[in-house]
Amino acid sequence: GSNIFNLGFILGGCAMVRAIPVSRTLLWRDGTVLGATTLLLLALIGWDLTLSHVDGALLFVLLGVYVGFLYKYRHTVGDGDEDAPVVGEGADLSIWRNAALLVLGLAAIVVGSNLLIASATAVARAFGISEWVIGVTIVAAGTSAPEFATSLMAVIRRRYGISIGNLVGSNTFNLLGVLGLAGMLHPVEIAEMARVSLAALAGMVFLVLILMRTGWRISRLEGLILFLVAAGMWTLDFTIHSP
């Protein structure tokens, strides 16, 4: 749910504000990893509706390999931000003040997300909405609040690589890191409707990758398409899985 929200509502919404250029590095390296990881998860969970210790360990190891690869080629520059103005460099803020502001910002995001999730979940349950629907919609939106804030500010400041890279990286970490650690700690039994949601996620991921390749940008029209697709998925979830 969080990944669909990231690609549909956040990426689509940011692209509607301003078209987002896409670097070839982002698409062929990070986009390929995200697509392959989504298909792998669909196979692992869709087969037996279980995220086992072995599944979790495999996902977590792949995260380590991916992060190691990124570190090794950390000086590789994509071609999506070369013309973007540099924002914030040369500011007179000390490193300690920046570090303090970073910690304060992260704390505010955590507190705000928890408040959003708790209140929205209480309202949803009062209307008799199932926990699955709450998870793939309201909770997903709440946990994606940091991605929304980061991507929106980045696209406004024309830091397009940060805007779209934040979402691709977050989605990959959700699949490999979060689910990997969860599976390693305790096997997870998953509802049968997860197959439909995972298939929908795979469709969303490859739609985004295709749109990235067409003109090497996510245009405002394409952003609207992503937004509407995600809204359609939410509508189906509320219609099919709610009383």
C-alpha positions in Angstrom: 0.0 0.0 0.0 2.8 2.4 0.8 4.6 1.7 -2.4 1.4 2.2 -4.5 0.8 5.5 -2.6 4.4 6.6 -3.3 4.2 6.0 -7.0 0.6 7.0 -7.6 -0.3 9.8 -5.3 3.1 11.3 -4.4 5.0 10.9 -7.7 1.9 11.6 -9.7 1.0 14.6 -7.6 4.6 16.0 -7.7 4.7 15.6 -11.5 1.4 17.5 -11.8 3.1 20.4 -9.9 6.1 20.3 -12.3 7.2 17.8 -14.9 10.1 15.6 -13.5 13.1 14.8 -15.6 14.4 11.2 -15.2 18.0 10.2 -15.4 19.1 7.1 -17.4 21.0 5.9 -14.3 17.9 6.1 -12.2 15.8 4.1 -14.7 18.2 1.4 -15.7 19.9 0.8 -12.4 17.4 1.7 -9.6 14.3 1.2 -11.7 15.4 -2.3 -12.7 16.1 -3.2 -9.1 12.7 -2.0 -8.0 10.9 -3.9 -10.8 12.9 -7.1 -10.2 12.3 -6.9 -6.4 8.6 -6.4 -6.9 8.4 -9.5 -9.1 10.5 -11.5 -6.6 8.1 -10.5 -3.8 5.1 -11.4 -5.9 6.6 -14.8 -6.5 7.7 -15.4 -2.9 4.4 -14.4 -1.2 2.0 -15.2 -4.0 3.2 -18.8 -4.1 2.2 -19.8 -0.5 0.9 -16.6 1.1 3.8 -16.8 3.6 6.8 -14.6 4.2 9.2 -17.2 5.8 12.5 -16.8 7.6 14.3 -17.8 4.4 12.3 -15.4 2.3 13.1 -12.5 4.8 16.8 -13.4 4.9 16.9 -13.5 1.1 15.3 -10.1 0.8 17.6 -8.6 3.5 20.7 -10.0 1.9 19.7 -8.5 -1.5 19.2 -5.1 0.2 22.8 -5.4 1.5 24.1 -6.2 -2.0 22.1 -3.3 -3.5 23.4 -0.8 -0.9 26.9 -2.1 -1.4 26.6 -1.6 -5.1 25.3 2.0 -4.6 28.2 2.8 -2.3 30.8 1.4 -4.7 29.4 3.6 -7.5 28.4 6.5 -5.3 30.2 9.0 -7.5 28.1 8.1 -10.6 26.1 11.2 -11.6 22.7 10.9 -13.2 21.6 13.2 -16.0 18.4 14.4 -14.4 19.7 17.3 -12.3 22.6 18.8 -14.2 20.7 22.0 -15.0 19.0 22.3 -11.6 20.0 25.2 -9.5 22.0 24.4 -6.4 19.9 25.2 -3.3 21.3 25.6 0.2 25.0 25.2 -0.7 27.2 27.9 0.9 24.7 28.6 3.6 26.1 29.8 6.8 24.5 27.1 8.9 27.0 25.1 10.9 27.2 21.3 10.6 25.9 21.0 14.2 22.9 23.2 13.5 22.1 21.3 10.4 22.4 18.0 12.3 20.1 19.3 15.0 17.5 20.4 12.5 17.7 17.0 10.8 17.0 15.2 14.0 14.2 17.6 14.9 12.7 17.2 11.4 12.8 13.4 11.6 11.2 13.5 15.1 8.4 15.8 13.8 7.8 13.4 10.9 7.6 10.4 13.2 5.3 12.1 15.7 3.1 13.5 13.0 2.8 10.2 11.1 1.9 8.4 14.3 -0.9 10.9 15.1 -2.2 10.7 11.6 -2.3 6.9 11.6 -3.9 6.6 15.1 -6.6 9.1 14.4 -7.4 7.9 10.9 -7.5 4.3 11.9 -9.9 5.0 14.7 -12.2 6.9 12.3 -12.0 4.1 9.8 -12.8 1.4 12.3 -15.8 3.4 13.5 -17.2 3.1 10.0 -16.5 -0.7 9.9 -13.7 -0.7 7.4 -11.5 -3.8 7.5 -7.9 -3.7 8.8 -6.6 -4.8 5.4 -8.1 -1.7 3.7 -6.9 0.5 6.6 -3.4 -0.9 6.0 -3.2 -0.5 2.2 -4.8 3.0 2.3 -4.8 5.1 5.4 -1.8 3.6 7.2 0.1 3.5 3.9 -0.6 7.2 3.4 0.5 8.0 7.0 3.8 6.1 6.7 4.4 7.8 3.3 4.2 11.3 4.9 8.0 11.7 4.9 8.3 10.8 1.2 5.6 13.3 0.4 7.2 16.1 2.2 10.7 15.3 0.8 9.6 14.8 -2.8 7.3 17.9 -2.9 9.9 20.2 -1.6 12.6 18.7 -3.9 10.5 19.2 -7.0 9.6 22.7 -6.0 13.3 23.4 -5.6 14.0 21.6 -8.9 16.1 18.9 -7.3 14.4 16.3 -9.4 16.9 13.5 -8.7 16.1 13.8 -5.0 12.4 13.9 -5.6 12.0 10.8 -7.7 15.0 9.0 -6.3 13.5 9.3 -2.8 10.4 7.4 -3.9 12.2 4.7 -5.9 14.7 4.2 -3.0 11.9 4.2 -0.4 9.9 1.6 -2.3 13.0 -0.7 -2.7 13.8 -0.4 1.0 10.2 -1.2 1.9 10.3 -4.4 0.0 13.9 -5.6 0.8 14.5 -4.0 4.2 11.2 -3.7 6.0 9.7 -7.0 4.8 13.1 -8.7 4.9 13.6 -7.9 8.6 9.9 -8.7 9.4 10.3 -12.1 7.8 13.6 -12.8 9.6 12.1 -11.9 13.0 8.9 -14.0 12.5 7.2 -15.8 9.6 4.2 -13.8 8.4 1.0 -15.4 7.2 -0.6 -13.1 4.6 -4.3 -12.9 3.5 -5.2 -14.3 0.1 -6.2 -10.8 -1.1 -2.5 -9.9 -0.9 -2.1 -11.6 -4.3 -4.3 -9.0 -5.9 -2.6 -6.1 -4.2 0.9 -7.4 -5.1 -0.2 -7.8 -8.8 -1.6 -4.2 -8.6 1.7 -3.0 -7.2 3.7 -4.8 -10.0 1.4 -3.1 -12.6 2.0 0.3 -11.0 5.8 -0.2 -10.9 6.0 -1.1 -14.5 3.7 1.6 -15.6 6.0 4.1 -13.8 9.1 2.6 -15.5 7.4 2.9 -18.9 6.4 6.5 -18.3 10.0 7.3 -17.2 11.3 6.0 -20.5 8.9 7.9 -22.7 10.7 11.2 -23.1 12.9 10.6 -20.0 10.5 12.5 -17.8 7.2 12.2 -15.9 5.1 14.9 -17.5 2.1 16.6 -15.9 -0.3 14.5 -17.9 1.5 11.3 -16.9 1.5 12.5 -13.3 -2.3 12.8 -13.6 -2.6 9.3 -15.0 -0.6 7.9 -12.1 -2.7 9.8 -9.6 -5.9 8.5 -11.1 -4.7 4.9 -11.3 -3.8 5.0 -7.6 -7.2 6.6 -6.8 -8.9 3.8 -8.7 -7.0 1.2 -6.7 -8.1 2.8 -3.5 -11.7 2.9 -4.7 -11.6 -0.9 -5.5 -10.1 -1.6 -2.1 -12.9 0.2 -0.3 -15.5 -1.2 -2.6 -14.4 -4.9 -2.6 -13.0 -5.4 0.9 -15.3 -3.1 3.0 -18.8 -3.8 4.4 
